[in-house]
Amino acid sequence: MASSSVAADMELDRPNLEDYLPPDSLPQEAPRNLHLRDLLDISPVLTEAAGAIVDDSFTRCFKSNSPEPWNWNIYLFPLWCFGVVIRYGLLFPLRSLTLAIGWLAFFAAFFPVHFLLKGQDKLRNKIERKLVEMMCSVFVASWTGVIKYHGPRPSTRPHQVFVANHTSMIDFIILEQMTAFAVIMQKHPGWVGFIQKTILESVGCIWFNRNDLRDREVTARKLRDHVQHPDKNPLLIFPEGTCVNNQYTVMFKKGAFELGCAVCPIAIKYNKIFVDAFWNSKKQSFTMHLVRLMTSWAVVCDVWYLEPQYLREGETAIAFAERVRDMIAARAGLKKVPWDGYLKHNRPSPKHTEEKQRIFAESVLRRLEEK
């Protein structure tokens, strides 16, 4: 009884906060009926708040993390300066010379084979494959690439497709030096586009324009035809559709998983001890990306060839893609995020966003009416 009386006295002594607040700040009585227009009024605000959170989670997949500075005192700074002199004054010229000699040797052999052996397609394709593998090895040597491959080397056989996570265009070079893949790649301008048209088409590579819907249909038809042919090079697809910073993996496009063939996952993980291999194509050209790699100490990378996977009974192509993505993420130590990588290049239109807001508001209103 004593304790209850004390509690009652304390409740009486507690100040009434409403006496200290202005009248217009006090909550008014909630409306009895909630209309669609009320939800539409607040929907943009909610969407903007949620969008800020989504943008932060989405954009971190495409951010290059700067290395932490270590030349912070008088003892380490001279060592850092000495390293800069070695990398830019000695290693970069030697690597540039290696790359130039490699290109000269490649062109000296490739063009005669390409034009003089037109009647002997099987022999010509075999030699061209070996030349492309050799040139990719020269590229890797120009970065002092330390690449460790795990698992059985891919073989040429029909009804299979290889899929890998994507960090940079050098992913293709690293994989191509071991096996001459026919890769599915976005069309590029400049000297990269020249190599695509004159050299890489000889190994069966397929190019597309991600902004052309008709081009996507043609590409899908080419993919189906390629995997059925026993003499063509193994097909390599990067189903993320864009470069991600090797810490995350975004959604896989389902096209590679609708071909009705074996899917062979490849996990690629770069060690950032010397350089970050992520290519941010919006901020840096591929030429400058290569220069950054060639002026580093080395590019360190691990590649795992995982067990082939098949579509299970009752499994959709999307579920199949997610299962393979789980395997690659687990092996390479990547974090999965539920974003479409194409949003990096194409943001939703305002009209599309307003339609989504209207559908969201209608669904909320329907649930409230049911209650």
Disulfide bonds with the S-S distance in Angstrom:
none
